[in-house]
Amino acid sequence: MRDVRFKSRPAPAPTAGPWQHAPLDEFALRLSPINYALTVQHVVPSLDDLNREFMKGINDKGMSGGTEWKPFTITQEEYSELCDAFATHPRFTLRA
């Protein structure tokens, strides 16, 4: 699984923190729409929906800070890996 380079944006700070790295599945969980789909809707977003989020380059959570990264897309193969990672994650109960 690919590593993603990102910066955390603290809530009141005008700039982001230092660059960090995380595997794609851990990075994706930092993004509100993806985390919401997994925890509340109990589904993995489609490849197109994930790529739309990844292409934004920022997830602004307002007063809660956020995350920024260089926009990217994932392949069908990476999507399959991500689905497997989420399906076996102990925090989620996903619908088939």
Phi and psi in radians as a Rosetta constraint file:
Dihedral C 1 N 2 CA 2 C 2 CIRCULARHARMONIC -1.193 0.35
Dihedral N 2 CA 2 C 2 N 3 CIRCULARHARMONIC 2.665 0.35
Dihedral C 2 N 3 CA 3 C 3 CIRCULARHARMONIC -1.632 0.35
Dihedral N 3 CA 3 C 3 N 4 CIRCULARHARMONIC 2.513 0.35
Dihedral C 3 N 4 CA 4 C 4 CIRCULARHARMONIC -2.025 0.35
Dihedral N 4 CA 4 C 4 N 5 CIRCULARHARMONIC 2.378 0.35
Dihedral C 4 N 5 CA 5 C 5 CIRCULARHARMONIC -1.723 0.35
Dihedral N 5 CA 5 C 5 N 6 CIRCULARHARMONIC 2.264 0.35
Dihedral C 5 N 6 CA 6 C 6 CIRCULARHARMONIC -2.606 0.35
Dihedral N 6 CA 6 C 6 N 7 CIRCULARHARMONIC 2.923 0.35
Dihedral C 6 N 7 CA 7 C 7 CIRCULARHARMONIC -2.177 0.35
Dihedral N 7 CA 7 C 7 N 8 CIRCULARHARMONIC 2.431 0.35
Dihedral C 7 N 8 CA 8 C 8 CIRCULARHARMONIC -1.488 0.35
Dihedral N 8 CA 8 C 8 N 9 CIRCULARHARMONIC 2.479 0.35
Dihedral C 8 N 9 CA 9 C 9 CIRCULARHARMONIC -1.928 0.35
Dihedral N 9 CA 9 C 9 N 10 CIRCULARHARMONIC 1.842 0.35
Dihedral C 9 N 10 CA 10 C 10 CIRCULARHARMONIC -1.117 0.35
Dihedral N 10 CA 10 C 10 N 11 CIRCULARHARMONIC 2.612 0.35
Dihedral C 10 N 11 CA 11 C 11 CIRCULARHARMONIC -0.914 0.35
Dihedral N 11 CA 11 C 11 N 12 CIRCULARHARMONIC -1.064 0.35
Dihedral C 11 N 12 CA 12 C 12 CIRCULARHARMONIC -1.512 0.35
Dihedral N 12 CA 12 C 12 N 13 CIRCULARHARMONIC -0.120 0.35
Dihedral C 12 N 13 CA 13 C 13 CIRCULARHARMONIC -1.374 0.35
Dihedral N 13 CA 13 C 13 N 14 CIRCULARHARMONIC 2.498 0.35
Dihedral C 13 N 14 CA 14 C 14 CIRCULARHARMONIC -1.349 0.35
Dihedral N 14 CA 14 C 14 N 15 CIRCULARHARMONIC -0.312 0.35
Dihedral C 14 N 15 CA 15 C 15 CIRCULARHARMONIC -2.231 0.35
Dihedral N 15 CA 15 C 15 N 16 CIRCULARHARMONIC 2.820 0.35
Dihedral C 15 N 16 CA 16 C 16 CIRCULARHARMONIC -1.425 0.35
Dihedral N 16 CA 16 C 16 N 17 CIRCULARHARMONIC 2.852 0.35
Dihedral C 16 N 17 CA 17 C 17 CIRCULARHARMONIC -1.358 0.35
Dihedral N 17 CA 17 C 17 N 18 CIRCULARHARMONIC -2.906 0.35
Dihedral C 17 N 18 CA 18 C 18 CIRCULARHARMONIC -1.257 0.35
Dihedral N 18 CA 18 C 18 N 19 CIRCULARHARMONIC 2.832 0.35
Dihedral C 18 N 19 CA 19 C 19 CIRCULARHARMONIC -1.138 0.35
Dihedral N 19 CA 19 C 19 N 20 CIRCULARHARMONIC 2.446 0.35
Dihedral C 19 N 20 CA 20 C 20 CIRCULARHARMONIC -2.247 0.35
Dihedral N 20 CA 20 C 20 N 21 CIRCULARHARMONIC 2.868 0.35
Dihedral C 20 N 21 CA 21 C 21 CIRCULARHARMONIC -2.231 0.35
Dihedral N 21 CA 21 C 21 N 22 CIRCULARHARMONIC 2.537 0.35
Dihedral C 21 N 22 CA 22 C 22 CIRCULARHARMONIC -2.689 0.35
Dihedral N 22 CA 22 C 22 N 23 CIRCULARHARMONIC 2.651 0.35
Dihedral C 22 N 23 CA 23 C 23 CIRCULARHARMONIC -1.059 0.35
Dihedral N 23 CA 23 C 23 N 24 CIRCULARHARMONIC 2.689 0.35
Dihedral C 23 N 24 CA 24 C 24 CIRCULARHARMONIC -0.907 0.35
Dihedral N 24 CA 24 C 24 N 25 CIRCULARHARMONIC -0.752 0.35
Dihedral C 24 N 25 CA 25 C 25 CIRCULARHARMONIC -1.137 0.35
Dihedral N 25 CA 25 C 25 N 26 CIRCULARHARMONIC -0.701 0.35
Dihedral C 25 N 26 CA 26 C 26 CIRCULARHARMONIC -1.194 0.35
Dihedral N 26 CA 26 C 26 N 27 CIRCULARHARMONIC -0.702 0.35
Dihedral C 26 N 27 CA 27 C 27 CIRCULARHARMONIC -1.067 0.35
Dihedral N 27 CA 27 C 27 N 28 CIRCULARHARMONIC -0.805 0.35
Dihedral C 27 N 28 CA 28 C 28 CIRCULARHARMONIC -1.030 0.35
Dihedral N 28 CA 28 C 28 N 29 CIRCULARHARMONIC -0.581 0.35
Dihedral C 28 N 29 CA 29 C 29 CIRCULARHARMONIC -1.228 0.35
Dihedral N 29 CA 29 C 29 N 30 CIRCULARHARMONIC -0.266 0.35
Dihedral C 29 N 30 CA 30 C 30 CIRCULARHARMONIC -1.322 0.35
Dihedral N 30 CA 30 C 30 N 31 CIRCULARHARMONIC -0.309 0.35
Dihedral C 30 N 31 CA 31 C 31 CIRCULARHARMONIC -1.608 0.35
Dihedral N 31 CA 31 C 31 N 32 CIRCULARHARMONIC 2.141 0.35
Dihedral C 31 N 32 CA 32 C 32 CIRCULARHARMONIC -0.891 0.35
Dihedral N 32 CA 32 C 32 N 33 CIRCULARHARMONIC -0.878 0.35
Dihedral C 32 N 33 CA 33 C 33 CIRCULARHARMONIC -1.108 0.35
Dihedral N 33 CA 33 C 33 N 34 CIRCULARHARMONIC -0.607 0.35
Dihedral C 33 N 34 CA 34 C 34 CIRCULARHARMONIC -1.278 0.35
Dihedral N 34 CA 34 C 34 N 35 CIRCULARHARMONIC -0.805 0.35
Dihedral C 34 N 35 CA 35 C 35 CIRCULARHARMONIC -1.063 0.35
Dihedral N 35 CA 35 C 35 N 36 CIRCULARHARMONIC -0.704 0.35
Dihedral C 35 N 36 CA 36 C 36 CIRCULARHARMONIC -1.073 0.35
Dihedral N 36 CA 36 C 36 N 37 CIRCULARHARMONIC -0.816 0.35
Dihedral C 36 N 37 CA 37 C 37 CIRCULARHARMONIC -1.044 0.35
Dihedral N 37 CA 37 C 37 N 38 CIRCULARHARMONIC -0.707 0.35
Dihedral C 37 N 38 CA 38 C 38 CIRCULARHARMONIC -1.286 0.35
Dihedral N 38 CA 38 C 38 N 39 CIRCULARHARMONIC -0.752 0.35
Dihedral C 38 N 39 CA 39 C 39 CIRCULARHARMONIC -1.533 0.35
Dihedral N 39 CA 39 C 39 N 40 CIRCULARHARMONIC -0.578 0.35
Dihedral C 39 N 40 CA 40 C 40 CIRCULARHARMONIC -1.766 0.35
Dihedral N 40 CA 40 C 40 N 41 CIRCULARHARMONIC -0.815 0.35
Dihedral C 40 N 41 CA 41 C 41 CIRCULARHARMONIC -1.522 0.35
Dihedral N 41 CA 41 C 41 N 42 CIRCULARHARMONIC -0.279 0.35
Dihedral C 41 N 42 CA 42 C 42 CIRCULARHARMONIC 1.078 0.35
Dihedral N 42 CA 42 C 42 N 43 CIRCULARHARMONIC 0.649 0.35
Dihedral C 42 N 43 CA 43 C 43 CIRCULARHARMONIC -2.364 0.35
Dihedral N 43 CA 43 C 43 N 44 CIRCULARHARMONIC 2.704 0.35
Dihedral C 43 N 44 CA 44 C 44 CIRCULARHARMONIC -1.584 0.35
Dihedral N 44 CA 44 C 44 N 45 CIRCULARHARMONIC 2.214 0.35
Dihedral C 44 N 45 CA 45 C 45 CIRCULARHARMONIC -1.014 0.35
Dihedral N 45 CA 45 C 45 N 46 CIRCULARHARMONIC 2.710 0.35
Dihedral C 45 N 46 CA 46 C 46 CIRCULARHARMONIC -1.163 0.35
Dihedral N 46 CA 46 C 46 N 47 CIRCULARHARMONIC 2.885 0.35
Dihedral C 46 N 47 CA 47 C 47 CIRCULARHARMONIC -1.010 0.35
Dihedral N 47 CA 47 C 47 N 48 CIRCULARHARMONIC -0.755 0.35
Dihedral C 47 N 48 CA 48 C 48 CIRCULARHARMONIC -1.102 0.35
Dihedral N 48 CA 48 C 48 N 49 CIRCULARHARMONIC -0.743 0.35
Dihedral C 48 N 49 CA 49 C 49 CIRCULARHARMONIC -1.125 0.35
Dihedral N 49 CA 49 C 49 N 50 CIRCULARHARMONIC -0.740 0.35
Dihedral C 49 N 50 CA 50 C 50 CIRCULARHARMONIC -1.101 0.35
Dihedral N 50 CA 50 C 50 N 51 CIRCULARHARMONIC -0.797 0.35
Dihedral C 50 N 51 CA 51 C 51 CIRCULARHARMONIC -1.112 0.35
Dihedral N 51 CA 51 C 51 N 52 CIRCULARHARMONIC -0.606 0.35
Dihedral C 51 N 52 CA 52 C 52 CIRCULARHARMONIC -1.064 0.35
Dihedral N 52 CA 52 C 52 N 53 CIRCULARHARMONIC -0.764 0.35
Dihedral C 52 N 53 CA 53 C 53 CIRCULARHARMONIC -1.153 0.35
Dihedral N 53 CA 53 C 53 N 54 CIRCULARHARMONIC -0.792 0.35
Dihedral C 53 N 54 CA 54 C 54 CIRCULARHARMONIC -1.135 0.35
Dihedral N 54 CA 54 C 54 N 55 CIRCULARHARMONIC -0.502 0.35
Dihedral C 54 N 55 CA 55 C 55 CIRCULARHARMONIC -1.358 0.35
Dihedral N 55 CA 55 C 55 N 56 CIRCULARHARMONIC -0.246 0.35
Dihedral C 55 N 56 CA 56 C 56 CIRCULARHARMONIC -1.181 0.35
Dihedral N 56 CA 56 C 56 N 57 CIRCULARHARMONIC -0.636 0.35
Dihedral C 56 N 57 CA 57 C 57 CIRCULARHARMONIC 1.382 0.35
Dihedral N 57 CA 57 C 57 N 58 CIRCULARHARMONIC -0.042 0.35
Dihedral C 57 N 58 CA 58 C 58 CIRCULARHARMONIC -2.717 0.35
Dihedral N 58 CA 58 C 58 N 59 CIRCULARHARMONIC 2.512 0.35
Dihedral C 58 N 59 CA 59 C 59 CIRCULARHARMONIC -2.224 0.35
Dihedral N 59 CA 59 C 59 N 60 CIRCULARHARMONIC 1.698 0.35
Dihedral C 59 N 60 CA 60 C 60 CIRCULARHARMONIC -1.550 0.35
Dihedral N 60 CA 60 C 60 N 61 CIRCULARHARMONIC 2.088 0.35
Dihedral C 60 N 61 CA 61 C 61 CIRCULARHARMONIC -1.851 0.35
Dihedral N 61 CA 61 C 61 N 62 CIRCULARHARMONIC 0.447 0.35
Dihedral C 61 N 62 CA 62 C 62 CIRCULARHARMONIC 1.052 0.35
Dihedral N 62 CA 62 C 62 N 63 CIRCULARHARMONIC -2.187 0.35
Dihedral C 62 N 63 CA 63 C 63 CIRCULARHARMONIC -1.214 0.35
Dihedral N 63 CA 63 C 63 N 64 CIRCULARHARMONIC -0.126 0.35
Dihedral C 63 N 64 CA 64 C 64 CIRCULARHARMONIC -1.670 0.35
Dihedral N 64 CA 64 C 64 N 65 CIRCULARHARMONIC 0.091 0.35
Dihedral C 64 N 65 CA 65 C 65 CIRCULARHARMONIC 1.590 0.35
Dihedral N 65 CA 65 C 65 N 66 CIRCULARHARMONIC -2.334 0.35
Dihedral C 65 N 66 CA 66 C 66 CIRCULARHARMONIC 2.729 0.35
Dihedral N 66 CA 66 C 66 N 67 CIRCULARHARMONIC -2.855 0.35
Dihedral C 66 N 67 CA 67 C 67 CIRCULARHARMONIC -2.481 0.35
Dihedral N 67 CA 67 C 67 N 68 CIRCULARHARMONIC 2.502 0.35
Dihedral C 67 N 68 CA 68 C 68 CIRCULARHARMONIC -2.313 0.35
Dihedral N 68 CA 68 C 68 N 69 CIRCULARHARMONIC 2.658 0.35
Dihedral C 68 N 69 CA 69 C 69 CIRCULARHARMONIC -2.789 0.35
Dihedral N 69 CA 69 C 69 N 70 CIRCULARHARMONIC 2.940 0.35
Dihedral C 69 N 70 CA 70 C 70 CIRCULARHARMONIC -1.357 0.35
Dihedral N 70 CA 70 C 70 N 71 CIRCULARHARMONIC 2.194 0.35
Dihedral C 70 N 71 CA 71 C 71 CIRCULARHARMONIC -0.962 0.35
Dihedral N 71 CA 71 C 71 N 72 CIRCULARHARMONIC 2.502 0.35
Dihedral C 71 N 72 CA 72 C 72 CIRCULARHARMONIC -2.699 0.35
Dihedral N 72 CA 72 C 72 N 73 CIRCULARHARMONIC 2.971 0.35
Dihedral C 72 N 73 CA 73 C 73 CIRCULARHARMONIC -2.229 0.35
Dihedral N 73 CA 73 C 73 N 74 CIRCULARHARMONIC 2.811 0.35
Dihedral C 73 N 74 CA 74 C 74 CIRCULARHARMONIC -1.994 0.35
Dihedral N 74 CA 74 C 74 N 75 CIRCULARHARMONIC 2.774 0.35
Dihedral C 74 N 75 CA 75 C 75 CIRCULARHARMONIC -1.565 0.35
Dihedral N 75 CA 75 C 75 N 76 CIRCULARHARMONIC 2.999 0.35
Dihedral C 75 N 76 CA 76 C 76 CIRCULARHARMONIC -1.058 0.35
Dihedral N 76 CA 76 C 76 N 77 CIRCULARHARMONIC -0.680 0.35
Dihedral C 76 N 77 CA 77 C 77 CIRCULARHARMONIC -1.116 0.35
Dihedral N 77 CA 77 C 77 N 78 CIRCULARHARMONIC -0.770 0.35
Dihedral C 77 N 78 CA 78 C 78 CIRCULARHARMONIC -1.144 0.35
Dihedral N 78 CA 78 C 78 N 79 CIRCULARHARMONIC -0.643 0.35
Dihedral C 78 N 79 CA 79 C 79 CIRCULARHARMONIC -1.075 0.35
Dihedral N 79 CA 79 C 79 N 80 CIRCULARHARMONIC -0.742 0.35
Dihedral C 79 N 80 CA 80 C 80 CIRCULARHARMONIC -1.074 0.35
Dihedral N 80 CA 80 C 80 N 81 CIRCULARHARMONIC -0.747 0.35
Dihedral C 80 N 81 CA 81 C 81 CIRCULARHARMONIC -1.070 0.35
Dihedral N 81 CA 81 C 81 N 82 CIRCULARHARMONIC -0.744 0.35
Dihedral C 81 N 82 CA 82 C 82 CIRCULARHARMONIC -1.127 0.35
Dihedral N 82 CA 82 C 82 N 83 CIRCULARHARMONIC -0.745 0.35
Dihedral C 82 N 83 CA 83 C 83 CIRCULARHARMONIC -1.054 0.35
Dihedral N 83 CA 83 C 83 N 84 CIRCULARHARMONIC -0.757 0.35
Dihedral C 83 N 84 CA 84 C 84 CIRCULARHARMONIC -1.074 0.35
Dihedral N 84 CA 84 C 84 N 85 CIRCULARHARMONIC -0.753 0.35
Dihedral C 84 N 85 CA 85 C 85 CIRCULARHARMONIC -1.098 0.35
Dihedral N 85 CA 85 C 85 N 86 CIRCULARHARMONIC -0.746 0.35
Dihedral C 85 N 86 CA 86 C 86 CIRCULARHARMONIC -1.242 0.35
Dihedral N 86 CA 86 C 86 N 87 CIRCULARHARMONIC -0.648 0.35
Dihedral C 86 N 87 CA 87 C 87 CIRCULARHARMONIC -1.145 0.35
Dihedral N 87 CA 87 C 87 N 88 CIRCULARHARMONIC -0.498 0.35
Dihedral C 87 N 88 CA 88 C 88 CIRCULARHARMONIC -1.774 0.35
Dihedral N 88 CA 88 C 88 N 89 CIRCULARHARMONIC 0.048 0.35
Dihedral C 88 N 89 CA 89 C 89 CIRCULARHARMONIC -1.267 0.35
Dihedral N 89 CA 89 C 89 N 90 CIRCULARHARMONIC 2.256 0.35
Dihedral C 89 N 90 CA 90 C 90 CIRCULARHARMONIC -1.167 0.35
Dihedral N 90 CA 90 C 90 N 91 CIRCULARHARMONIC -0.282 0.35
Dihedral C 90 N 91 CA 91 C 91 CIRCULARHARMONIC -1.412 0.35
Dihedral N 91 CA 91 C 91 N 92 CIRCULARHARMONIC -0.331 0.35
Dihedral C 91 N 92 CA 92 C 92 CIRCULARHARMONIC -1.993 0.35
Dihedral N 92 CA 92 C 92 N 93 CIRCULARHARMONIC 2.515 0.35
Dihedral C 92 N 93 CA 93 C 93 CIRCULARHARMONIC -2.071 0.35
Dihedral N 93 CA 93 C 93 N 94 CIRCULARHARMONIC 1.728 0.35
Dihedral C 93 N 94 CA 94 C 94 CIRCULARHARMONIC -1.642 0.35
Dihedral N 94 CA 94 C 94 N 95 CIRCULARHARMONIC 2.578 0.35
Dihedral C 94 N 95 CA 95 C 95 CIRCULARHARMONIC -1.418 0.35
Dihedral N 95 CA 95 C 95 N 96 CIRCULARHARMONIC 2.622 0.35
